[in-house]
Amino acid sequence: TAPRPPTCPTTPTPPPALSQAEVQEFVKSYVAAFNEGDDSKLLGLIQHDAAVSSIASGKLYRGFDAIKTSSSEDISALARVSVSLGAVDVTPLGADSALAVAPITVTAEGFPPDDGPKLTSTEYPGALTMIVKRTPEGLRMIHEHHSVRAMAPAKGA
């Protein structure tokens, strides 16, 4: 005789909701990869599909390919851009996704517009939002938006 199916079907236990700590750690890793200039690591943290999105400097990038292209755009006018991350607040969005929100400070180092030899550094306060999703490959960014406040011109300038 053929084996009988179980009389009481079992439903697989869903994974636990994303914890605040694992989302905070993911966001820190994402920012660290950016600061290290490690495009390969950074792109590895982004969901590889057409539904992901990124908003930066007033531009919307839809899909992994557009984000990948934007990461290699020329920013040679700046010698270095780095991001300092403040406290990351996490809001669950169901069992497998979460919203992360944090203040950031973007530091841009470069040479002055008059081609002077002295490297200058400017800090821009801003904010970062990111939606993180658990995938079979691990946590991945599915949306991010970061912006900075324009600095007022110096008095007397």
Residue, then its C-alpha position, 0 to 999 in steps of 0.5 A: t500500500a502507498p504511504r498515507p499523507p499526514t492527517c494534520p498538515t504542518t505549516p513551516t514555521p516562518p523565520p523570525a521578524l528581522s531584529q533591530a540589531e541585524v538591520q542596524e548591522f546591515v546598514k552599518s556594513y552598507v555605509a562601510a562598503f561605500n566609505e571603503g569604495d568597495d563597489s563589489k561589496l556594496l553592489g552585493l548588498i543590493q537586491h539584484d532585480a528591476a524592482v530595487s530603487s535608489i534616490a541620491s542627489g535628486k536622481l531616481y535610479r530604478g533597478f539594479d542595472a541603473i544603480k550599478t551604472s550610477s555607482s561608477e559615475d564620475i565624481s573625479a571633481l571630489a578627492r573623497v566622499s565619506v559618510s558618518l552614520g548616526a543612530v539607526d532607528v528600525t521599524p519592522l515592515g512585516a516578517d522579512s522587511a524593515l525600514a531603517v532611518a538615520p541621520i548622516t553627515v557626508t564629508a566631501e574633500g576636494f580641491p577648491p574651484d580656483d584650482g588652489p593646491k590646498l585640499t578642502s573638506t566640507e561637511y553636509p548634514g543629512a538623512l538616510t532611509m533604507i528598506v532592507k529585506r531578508t532574501p535566501e541570499g541574506l539581507r539586501m537593500i531594496h530601496e534607499h534614499h539619502s539627502v543632505r541639506a545645502m549649506a548656507p554661504a559663509k557670511g561675507a562670501 
